[in-house]
Amino acid sequence: MRVAKRLIVSGRVQGVGFRYFSQETAQRFGIKGWVRNLSDGTVELHVEGTEQEIGAF
């Protein structure tokens, strides 16, 4: 069963290629979704896949 999750990542994640890394990694695990920078310096990810795919991601 496919599920959707919202993840917030903090630390040094904006401006260092984190969104590109997330996209490449998601494609390897069959994850769909999107990533965006938030104004507080965190990054929000909306991911869709099976629990196993999301866990591996």
PQR file of N, CA, C, O and H, with PARSE charges and radii, in Angstrom:
ATOM      1  N   MET A   1       0.837  -1.173   0.000 -0.4000 1.5000
ATOM      2  CA  MET A   1       0.000   0.000   0.000 -0.0000 2.0000
ATOM      3  C   MET A   1       0.888   1.244   0.000  0.5500 1.7000
ATOM      4  O   MET A   1       1.852   1.337   0.760 -0.5500 1.4000
ATOM      5  N   ARG A   2       0.544   2.195  -0.866 -0.4000 1.5000
ATOM      6  CA  ARG A   2       1.309   3.434  -0.937 -0.0000 2.0000
ATOM      7  C   ARG A   2       0.775   4.414   0.100  0.5500 1.7000
ATOM      8  O   ARG A   2      -0.429   4.492   0.343 -0.5500 1.4000
ATOM      9  H   ARG A   2      -0.239   2.120  -1.484  0.4000 1.0000
ATOM     10  N   VAL A   3       1.694   5.160   0.706 -0.4000 1.5000
ATOM     11  CA  VAL A   3       1.343   6.159   1.705 -0.0000 2.0000
ATOM     12  C   VAL A   3       2.047   7.463   1.359  0.5500 1.7000
ATOM     13  O   VAL A   3       2.967   7.477   0.541 -0.5500 1.4000
ATOM     14  H   VAL A   3       2.672   5.096   0.510  0.4000 1.0000
ATOM     15  N   ALA A   4       1.623   8.545   1.972 -0.4000 1.5000
ATOM     16  CA  ALA A   4       2.265   9.853   1.812 -0.0000 2.0000
ATOM     17  C   ALA A   4       2.742  10.315   3.176  0.5500 1.7000
ATOM     18  O   ALA A   4       2.067  10.106   4.184 -0.5500 1.4000
ATOM     19  H   ALA A   4       0.875   8.534   2.636  0.4000 1.0000
ATOM     20  N   LYS A   5       3.907  10.944   3.201 -0.4000 1.5000
ATOM     21  CA  LYS A   5       4.446  11.482   4.452 -0.0000 2.0000
ATOM     22  C   LYS A   5       5.037  12.858   4.193  0.5500 1.7000
ATOM     23  O   LYS A   5       5.526  13.155   3.103 -0.5500 1.4000
ATOM     24  H   LYS A   5       4.455  11.114   2.382  0.4000 1.0000
ATOM     25  N   ARG A   6       4.979  13.686   5.222 -0.4000 1.5000
ATOM     26  CA  ARG A   6       5.595  15.011   5.187 -0.0000 2.0000
ATOM     27  C   ARG A   6       6.797  14.969   6.123  0.5500 1.7000
ATOM     28  O   ARG A   6       6.664  14.630   7.299 -0.5500 1.4000
ATOM     29  H   ARG A   6       4.582  13.445   6.107  0.4000 1.0000
ATOM     30  N   LEU A   7       7.956  15.310   5.603 -0.4000 1.5000
ATOM     31  CA  LEU A   7       9.184  15.303   6.389 -0.0000 2.0000
ATOM     32  C   LEU A   7       9.768  16.702   6.421  0.5500 1.7000
ATOM     33  O   LEU A   7       9.735  17.411   5.416 -0.5500 1.4000
ATOM     34  H   LEU A   7       8.064  15.586   4.648  0.4000 1.0000
ATOM     35  N   ILE A   8      10.298  17.103   7.557 -0.4000 1.5000
ATOM     36  CA  ILE A   8      10.998  18.379   7.690 -0.0000 2.0000
ATOM     37  C   ILE A   8      12.440  18.056   8.070  0.5500 1.7000
ATOM     38  O   ILE A   8      12.695  17.351   9.045 -0.5500 1.4000
ATOM     39  H   ILE A   8      10.324  16.527   8.374  0.4000 1.0000
ATOM     40  N   VAL A   9      13.375  18.581   7.286 -0.4000 1.5000
ATOM     41  CA  VAL A   9      14.789  18.325   7.531 -0.0000 2.0000
ATOM     42  C   VAL A   9      15.438  19.640   7.935  0.5500 1.7000
ATOM     43  O   VAL A   9      15.225  20.669   7.293 -0.5500 1.4000
ATOM     44  H   VAL A   9      13.168  19.155   6.493  0.4000 1.0000
ATOM     45  N   SER A  10      16.227  19.601   8.998 -0.4000 1.5000
ATOM     46  CA  SER A  10      16.915  20.810   9.451 -0.0000 2.0000
ATOM     47  C   SER A  10      18.412  20.585   9.421  0.5500 1.7000
ATOM     48  O   SER A  10      18.889  19.473   9.196 -0.5500 1.4000
ATOM     49  H   SER A  10      16.400  18.765   9.519  0.4000 1.0000
ATOM     50  N   GLY A  11      19.126  21.641   9.647 -0.4000 1.5000
ATOM     51  CA  GLY A  11      20.583  21.593   9.590 -0.0000 2.0000
ATOM     52  C   GLY A  11      21.055  22.373   8.385  0.5500 1.7000
ATOM     53  O   GLY A  11      20.391  23.312   7.946 -0.5500 1.4000
ATOM     54  H   GLY A  11      18.738  22.544   9.829  0.4000 1.0000
ATOM     55  N   ARG A  12      22.173  21.995   7.863 -0.4000 1.5000
ATOM     56  CA  ARG A  12      22.721  22.692   6.697 -0.0000 2.0000
ATOM     57  C   ARG A  12      22.190  22.028   5.428  0.5500 1.7000
ATOM     58  O   ARG A  12      22.878  21.218   4.807 -0.5500 1.4000
ATOM     59  H   ARG A  12      22.712  21.232   8.220  0.4000 1.0000
ATOM     60  N   VAL A  13      20.975  22.374   5.054 -0.4000 1.5000
ATOM     61  CA  VAL A  13      20.322  21.701   3.937 -0.0000 2.0000
ATOM     62  C   VAL A  13      19.931  22.624   2.786  0.5500 1.7000
ATOM     63  O   VAL A  13      19.594  22.141   1.706 -0.5500 1.4000
ATOM     64  H   VAL A  13      20.416  23.032   5.559  0.4000 1.0000
ATOM     65  N   GLN A  14      19.968  23.924   2.989 -0.4000 1.5000
ATOM     66  CA  GLN A  14      19.624  24.836   1.898 -0.0000 2.0000
ATOM     67  C   GLN A  14      20.909  25.343   1.246  0.5500 1.7000
ATOM     68  O   GLN A  14      21.863  25.720   1.926 -0.5500 1.4000
ATOM     69  H   GLN A  14      20.241  24.317   3.867  0.4000 1.0000
ATOM     70  N   GLY A  15      20.910  25.343  -0.077 -0.4000 1.5000
ATOM     71  CA  GLY A  15      22.042  25.884  -0.820 -0.0000 2.0000
ATOM     72  C   GLY A  15      23.234  24.948  -0.921  0.5500 1.7000
ATOM     73  O   GLY A  15      24.308  25.376  -1.342 -0.5500 1.4000
ATOM     74  H   GLY A  15      20.134  25.037  -0.629  0.4000 1.0000
ATOM     75  N   VAL A  16      23.077  23.681  -0.545 -0.4000 1.5000
ATOM     76  CA  VAL A  16      24.203  22.746  -0.614 -0.0000 2.0000
ATOM     77  C   VAL A  16      23.863  21.522  -1.453  0.5500 1.7000
ATOM     78  O   VAL A  16      24.514  20.486  -1.317 -0.5500 1.4000
ATOM     79  H   VAL A  16      22.204  23.334  -0.202  0.4000 1.0000
ATOM     80  N   GLY A  17      22.867  21.620  -2.309 -0.4000 1.5000
ATOM     81  CA  GLY A  17      22.507  20.519  -3.185 -0.0000 2.0000
ATOM     82  C   GLY A  17      21.621  19.468  -2.544  0.5500 1.7000
ATOM     83  O   GLY A  17      21.474  18.372  -3.086 -0.5500 1.4000
ATOM     84  H   GLY A  17      22.338  22.462  -2.419  0.4000 1.0000
ATOM     85  N   PHE A  18      21.022  19.782  -1.392 -0.4000 1.5000
ATOM     86  CA  PHE A  18      20.191  18.798  -0.713 -0.0000 2.0000
ATOM     87  C   PHE A  18      18.972  18.410  -1.545  0.5500 1.7000
ATOM     88  O   PHE A  18      18.610  17.235  -1.592 -0.5500 1.4000
ATOM     89  H   PHE A  18      21.141  20.672  -0.952  0.4000 1.0000
ATOM     90  N   ARG A  19      18.333  19.380  -2.203 -0.4000 1.5000
ATOM     91  CA  ARG A  19      17.154  19.061  -3.016 -0.0000 2.0000
ATOM     92  C   ARG A  19      17.538  18.131  -4.167  0.5500 1.7000
ATOM     93  O   ARG A  19      16.809  17.185  -4.466 -0.5500 1.4000
ATOM     94  H   ARG A  19      18.627  20.335  -2.165  0.4000 1.0000
ATOM     95  N   TYR A  20      18.676  18.393  -4.814 -0.4000 1.5000
ATOM     96  CA  TYR A  20      19.139  17.528  -5.898 -0.0000 2.0000
ATOM     97  C   TYR A  20      19.435  16.122  -5.368  0.5500 1.7000
ATOM     98  O   TYR A  20      19.031  15.130  -5.974 -0.5500 1.4000
ATOM     99  H   TYR A  20      19.267  19.162  -4.571  0.4000 1.0000
ATOM    100  N   PHE A  21      20.135  16.040  -4.245 -0.4000 1.5000
ATOM    101  CA  PHE A  21      20.438  14.754  -3.623 -0.0000 2.0000
ATOM    102  C   PHE A  21      19.153  13.997  -3.293  0.5500 1.7000
ATOM    103  O   PHE A  21      19.061  12.792  -3.527 -0.5500 1.4000
ATOM    104  H   PHE A  21      20.463  16.845  -3.752  0.4000 1.0000
ATOM    105  N   SER A  22      18.162  14.705  -2.750 -0.4000 1.5000
ATOM    106  CA  SER A  22      16.880  14.079  -2.405 -0.0000 2.0000
ATOM    107  C   SER A  22      16.192  13.531  -3.641  0.5500 1.7000
ATOM    108  O   SER A  22      15.646  12.429  -3.612 -0.5500 1.4000
ATOM    109  H   SER A  22      18.236  15.684  -2.560  0.4000 1.0000
ATOM    110  N   GLN A  23      16.213  14.288  -4.723 -0.4000 1.5000
ATOM    111  CA  GLN A  23      15.569  13.851  -5.963 -0.0000 2.0000
ATOM    112  C   GLN A  23      16.246  12.596  -6.511  0.5500 1.7000
ATOM    113  O   GLN A  23      15.567  11.639  -6.881 -0.5500 1.4000
ATOM    114  H   GLN A  23      16.657  15.184  -4.747  0.4000 1.0000
ATOM    115  N   GLU A  24      17.543  12.595  -6.565 -0.4000 1.5000
ATOM    116  CA  GLU A  24      18.278  11.439  -7.077 -0.0000 2.0000
ATOM    117  C   GLU A  24      18.028  10.202  -6.201  0.5500 1.7000
ATOM    118  O   GLU A  24      17.820   9.105  -6.718 -0.5500 1.4000
ATOM    119  H   GLU A  24      18.095  13.374  -6.265  0.4000 1.0000
ATOM    120  N   THR A  25      18.048  10.381  -4.905 -0.4000 1.5000
ATOM    121  CA  THR A  25      17.832   9.266  -3.983 -0.0000 2.0000
ATOM    122  C   THR A  25      16.403   8.746  -4.099  0.5500 1.7000
ATOM    123  O   THR A  25      16.186   7.535  -4.111 -0.5500 1.4000
ATOM    124  H   THR A  25      18.216  11.273  -4.485  0.4000 1.0000
ATOM    125  N   ALA A  26      15.433   9.643  -4.184 -0.4000 1.5000
ATOM    126  CA  ALA A  26      14.033   9.242  -4.307 -0.0000 2.0000
ATOM    127  C   ALA A  26      13.811   8.415  -5.569  0.5500 1.7000
ATOM    128  O   ALA A  26      13.081   7.424  -5.542 -0.5500 1.4000
ATOM    129  H   ALA A  26      15.609  10.627  -4.173  0.4000 1.0000
ATOM    130  N   GLN A  27      14.426   8.812  -6.658 -0.4000 1.5000
ATOM    131  CA  GLN A  27      14.271   8.063  -7.900 -0.0000 2.0000
ATOM    132  C   GLN A  27      14.810   6.643  -7.753  0.5500 1.7000
ATOM    133  O   GLN A  27      14.217   5.702  -8.280 -0.5500 1.4000
ATOM    134  H   GLN A  27      15.018   9.618  -6.680  0.4000 1.0000
ATOM    135  N   ARG A  28      15.915   6.477  -7.050 -0.4000 1.5000
ATOM    136  CA  ARG A  28      16.483   5.137  -6.838 -0.0000 2.0000
ATOM    137  C   ARG A  28      15.541   4.241  -6.037  0.5500 1.7000
ATOM    138  O   ARG A  28      15.519   3.028  -6.249 -0.5500 1.4000
ATOM    139  H   ARG A  28      16.396   7.242  -6.622  0.4000 1.0000
ATOM    140  N   PHE A  29      14.765   4.818  -5.123 -0.4000 1.5000
ATOM    141  CA  PHE A  29      13.881   4.037  -4.258 -0.0000 2.0000
ATOM    142  C   PHE A  29      12.430   4.020  -4.727  0.5500 1.7000
ATOM    143  O   PHE A  29      11.576   3.452  -4.046 -0.5500 1.4000
ATOM    144  H   PHE A  29      14.783   5.803  -4.951  0.4000 1.0000
ATOM    145  N   GLY A  30      12.131   4.627  -5.872 -0.4000 1.5000
ATOM    146  CA  GLY A  30      10.768   4.622  -6.391 -0.0000 2.0000
ATOM    147  C   GLY A  30       9.824   5.564  -5.672  0.5500 1.7000
ATOM    148  O   GLY A  30       8.608   5.370  -5.702 -0.5500 1.4000
ATOM    149  H   GLY A  30      12.824   5.088  -6.426  0.4000 1.0000
ATOM    150  N   ILE A  31      10.374   6.585  -5.025 -0.4000 1.5000
ATOM    151  CA  ILE A  31       9.582   7.565  -4.274 -0.0000 2.0000
ATOM    152  C   ILE A  31       9.134   8.689  -5.211  0.5500 1.7000
ATOM    153  O   ILE A  31       9.900   9.142  -6.061 -0.5500 1.4000
ATOM    154  H   ILE A  31      11.361   6.742  -5.001  0.4000 1.0000
ATOM    155  N   LYS A  32       7.903   9.126  -5.047 -0.4000 1.5000
ATOM    156  CA  LYS A  32       7.368  10.298  -5.755 -0.0000 2.0000
ATOM    157  C   LYS A  32       7.161  11.407  -4.736  0.5500 1.7000
ATOM    158  O   LYS A  32       7.076  11.142  -3.537 -0.5500 1.4000
ATOM    159  H   LYS A  32       7.281   8.758  -4.356  0.4000 1.0000
ATOM    160  N   GLY A  33       7.078  12.652  -5.207 -0.4000 1.5000
ATOM    161  CA  GLY A  33       6.794  13.759  -4.305 -0.0000 2.0000
ATOM    162  C   GLY A  33       7.496  15.030  -4.722  0.5500 1.7000
ATOM    163  O   GLY A  33       7.814  15.230  -5.894 -0.5500 1.4000
ATOM    164  H   GLY A  33       7.147  12.867  -6.181  0.4000 1.0000
ATOM    165  N   TRP A  34       7.732  15.886  -3.742 -0.4000 1.5000
ATOM    166  CA  TRP A  34       8.390  17.166  -4.013 -0.0000 2.0000
ATOM    167  C   TRP A  34       9.175  17.612  -2.796  0.5500 1.7000
ATOM    168  O   TRP A  34       8.997  17.106  -1.689 -0.5500 1.4000
ATOM    169  H   TRP A  34       7.473  15.723  -2.790  0.4000 1.0000
ATOM    170  N   VAL A  35      10.057  18.588  -3.040 -0.4000 1.5000
ATOM    171  CA  VAL A  35      10.924  19.145  -1.994 -0.0000 2.0000
ATOM    172  C   VAL A  35      10.919  20.654  -2.153  0.5500 1.7000
ATOM    173  O   VAL A  35      10.945  21.169  -3.271 -0.5500 1.4000
ATOM    174  H   VAL A  35      10.202  18.999  -3.940  0.4000 1.0000
ATOM    175  N   ARG A  36      10.887  21.373  -1.014 -0.4000 1.5000
ATOM    176  CA  ARG A  36      10.980  22.833  -1.111 -0.0000 2.0000
ATOM    177  C   ARG A  36      11.678  23.397   0.122  0.5500 1.7000
ATOM    178  O   ARG A  36      11.586  22.854   1.223 -0.5500 1.4000
ATOM    179  H   ARG A  36      10.867  20.955  -0.106  0.4000 1.0000
ATOM    180  N   ASN A  37      12.377  24.505  -0.103 -0.4000 1.5000
ATOM    181  CA  ASN A  37      13.006  25.235   0.990 -0.0000 2.0000
ATOM    182  C   ASN A  37      11.935  26.028   1.728  0.5500 1.7000
ATOM    183  O   ASN A  37      11.037  26.592   1.102 -0.5500 1.4000
ATOM    184  H   ASN A  37      12.452  24.946  -0.997  0.4000 1.0000
ATOM    185  N   LEU A  38      12.026  26.074   3.048 -0.4000 1.5000
ATOM    186  CA  LEU A  38      11.125  26.883   3.859 -0.0000 2.0000
ATOM    187  C   LEU A  38      11.871  28.109   4.369  0.5500 1.7000
ATOM    188  O   LEU A  38      13.101  28.120   4.422 -0.5500 1.4000
ATOM    189  H   LEU A  38      12.756  25.617   3.556  0.4000 1.0000
ATOM    190  N   SER A  39      11.129  29.124   4.737 -0.4000 1.5000
ATOM    191  CA  SER A  39      11.731  30.407   5.121 -0.0000 2.0000
ATOM    192  C   SER A  39      12.555  30.336   6.403  0.5500 1.7000
ATOM    193  O   SER A  39      13.384  31.212   6.647 -0.5500 1.4000
ATOM    194  H   SER A  39      10.130  29.115   4.693  0.4000 1.0000
ATOM    195  N   ASP A  40      12.341  29.305   7.227 -0.4000 1.5000
ATOM    196  CA  ASP A  40      13.103  29.189   8.475 -0.0000 2.0000
ATOM    197  C   ASP A  40      14.424  28.434   8.310  0.5500 1.7000
ATOM    198  O   ASP A  40      15.118  28.170   9.292 -0.5500 1.4000
ATOM    199  H   ASP A  40      11.668  28.593   7.028  0.4000 1.0000
ATOM    200  N   GLY A  41      14.773  28.085   7.052 -0.4000 1.5000
ATOM    201  CA  GLY A  41      16.032  27.397   6.790 -0.0000 2.0000
ATOM    202  C   GLY A  41      15.921  25.886   6.737  0.5500 1.7000
ATOM    203  O   GLY A  41      16.905  25.201   6.457 -0.5500 1.4000
ATOM    204  H   GLY A  41      14.209  28.300   6.254  0.4000 1.0000
ATOM    205  N   THR A  42      14.740  25.359   7.002 -0.4000 1.5000
ATOM    206  CA  THR A  42      14.534  23.916   6.897 -0.0000 2.0000
ATOM    207  C   THR A  42      14.083  23.574   5.478  0.5500 1.7000
ATOM    208  O   THR A  42      13.811  24.462   4.671 -0.5500 1.4000
ATOM    209  H   THR A  42      13.941  25.915   7.230  0.4000 1.0000
ATOM    210  N   VAL A  43      14.008  22.285   5.190 -0.4000 1.5000
ATOM    211  CA  VAL A  43      13.523  21.810   3.901 -0.0000 2.0000
ATOM    212  C   VAL A  43      12.355  20.866   4.154  0.5500 1.7000
ATOM    213  O   VAL A  43      12.435  19.982   5.007 -0.5500 1.4000
ATOM    214  H   VAL A  43      14.230  21.563   5.846  0.4000 1.0000
ATOM    215  N   GLU A  44      11.275  21.057   3.413 -0.4000 1.5000
ATOM    216  CA  GLU A  44      10.088  20.212   3.525 -0.0000 2.0000
ATOM    217  C   GLU A  44      10.078  19.221   2.367  0.5500 1.7000
ATOM    218  O   GLU A  44      10.294  19.595   1.215 -0.5500 1.4000
ATOM    219  H   GLU A  44      11.210  21.775   2.720  0.4000 1.0000
ATOM    220  N   LEU A  45       9.827  17.958   2.684 -0.4000 1.5000
ATOM    221  CA  LEU A  45       9.695  16.915   1.682 -0.0000 2.0000
ATOM    222  C   LEU A  45       8.304  16.308   1.803  0.5500 1.7000
ATOM    223  O   LEU A  45       7.854  15.993   2.905 -0.5500 1.4000
ATOM    224  H   LEU A  45       9.653  17.654   3.620  0.4000 1.0000
ATOM    225  N   HIS A  46       7.629  16.146   0.686 -0.4000 1.5000
ATOM    226  CA  HIS A  46       6.380  15.396   0.616 -0.0000 2.0000
ATOM    227  C   HIS A  46       6.726  14.157  -0.185  0.5500 1.7000
ATOM    228  O   HIS A  46       7.041  14.254  -1.371 -0.5500 1.4000
ATOM    229  H   HIS A  46       7.994  16.402  -0.209  0.4000 1.0000
ATOM    230  N   VAL A  47       6.672  12.990   0.450 -0.4000 1.5000
ATOM    231  CA  VAL A  47       7.080  11.753  -0.213 -0.0000 2.0000
ATOM    232  C   VAL A  47       5.917  10.773  -0.271  0.5500 1.7000
ATOM    233  O   VAL A  47       5.106  10.699   0.653 -0.5500 1.4000
ATOM    234  H   VAL A  47       6.416  12.911   1.413  0.4000 1.0000
ATOM    235  N   GLU A  48       5.846  10.026  -1.360 -0.4000 1.5000
ATOM    236  CA  GLU A  48       4.809   9.027  -1.558 -0.0000 2.0000
ATOM    237  C   GLU A  48       5.461   7.734  -2.017  0.5500 1.7000
ATOM    238  O   GLU A  48       6.273   7.726  -2.941 -0.5500 1.4000
ATOM    239  H   GLU A  48       6.505  10.086  -2.110  0.4000 1.0000
ATOM    240  N   GLY A  49       5.097   6.648  -1.362 -0.4000 1.5000
ATOM    241  CA  GLY A  49       5.619   5.329  -1.702 -0.0000 2.0000
ATOM    242  C   GLY A  49       5.129   4.341  -0.669  0.5500 1.7000
ATOM    243  O   GLY A  49       4.299   4.674   0.177 -0.5500 1.4000
ATOM    244  H   GLY A  49       4.437   6.654  -0.611  0.4000 1.0000
ATOM    245  N   THR A  50       5.638   3.132  -0.737 -0.4000 1.5000
ATOM    246  CA  THR A  50       5.284   2.161   0.287 -0.0000 2.0000
ATOM    247  C   THR A  50       6.060   2.500   1.560  0.5500 1.7000
ATOM    248  O   THR A  50       7.042   3.241   1.520 -0.5500 1.4000
ATOM    249  H   THR A  50       6.312   2.862  -1.424  0.4000 1.0000
ATOM    250  N   GLU A  51       5.612   1.955   2.681 -0.4000 1.5000
ATOM    251  CA  GLU A  51       6.339   2.167   3.944 -0.0000 2.0000
ATOM    252  C   GLU A  51       7.791   1.712   3.803  0.5500 1.7000
ATOM    253  O   GLU A  51       8.703   2.363   4.314 -0.5500 1.4000
ATOM    254  H   GLU A  51       4.814   1.353   2.713  0.4000 1.0000
ATOM    255  N   GLN A  52       8.000   0.600   3.111 -0.4000 1.5000
ATOM    256  CA  GLN A  52       9.344   0.066   2.925 -0.0000 2.0000
ATOM    257  C   GLN A  52      10.196   1.002   2.074  0.5500 1.7000
ATOM    258  O   GLN A  52      11.355   1.243   2.411 -0.5500 1.4000
ATOM    259  H   GLN A  52       7.259   0.071   2.696  0.4000 1.0000
ATOM    260  N   GLU A  53       9.651   1.538   0.977 -0.4000 1.5000
ATOM    261  CA  GLU A  53      10.389   2.459   0.114 -0.0000 2.0000
ATOM    262  C   GLU A  53      10.750   3.731   0.882  0.5500 1.7000
ATOM    263  O   GLU A  53      11.883   4.207   0.809 -0.5500 1.4000
ATOM    264  H   GLU A  53       8.710   1.342   0.704  0.4000 1.0000
ATOM    265  N   ILE A  54       9.782   4.276   1.616 -0.4000 1.5000
ATOM    266  CA  ILE A  54      10.029   5.509   2.363 -0.0000 2.0000
ATOM    267  C   ILE A  54      11.057   5.255   3.464  0.5500 1.7000
ATOM    268  O   ILE A  54      11.928   6.092   3.704 -0.5500 1.4000
ATOM    269  H   ILE A  54       8.862   3.889   1.675  0.4000 1.0000
ATOM    270  N   GLY A  55      10.963   4.114   4.130 -0.4000 1.5000
ATOM    271  CA  GLY A  55      11.935   3.779   5.147 -0.0000 2.0000
ATOM    272  C   GLY A  55      13.349   3.678   4.586  0.5500 1.7000
ATOM    273  O   GLY A  55      14.302   4.130   5.221 -0.5500 1.4000
ATOM    274  H   GLY A  55      10.256   3.434   3.935  0.4000 1.0000
ATOM    275  N   ALA A  56      13.490   3.094   3.411 -0.4000 1.5000
ATOM    276  CA  ALA A  56      14.809   2.969   2.771 -0.0000 2.0000
ATOM    277  C   ALA A  56      15.311   4.332   2.308  0.5500 1.7000
ATOM    278  O   ALA A  56      16.509   4.612   2.369 -0.5500 1.4000
ATOM    279  H   ALA A  56      12.716   2.727   2.895  0.4000 1.0000
ATOM    280  N   PHE A  57      14.398   5.175   1.848 -0.4000 1.5000
ATOM    281  CA  PHE A  57      14.754   6.518   1.391 -0.0000 2.0000
ATOM    282  C   PHE A  57      15.356   7.319   2.517  0.5500 1.7000
ATOM    283  O   PHE A  57      15.720   8.479   2.324 -0.5500 1.4000
ATOM    284  H   PHE A  57      13.425   4.948   1.799  0.4000 1.0000
TER
END
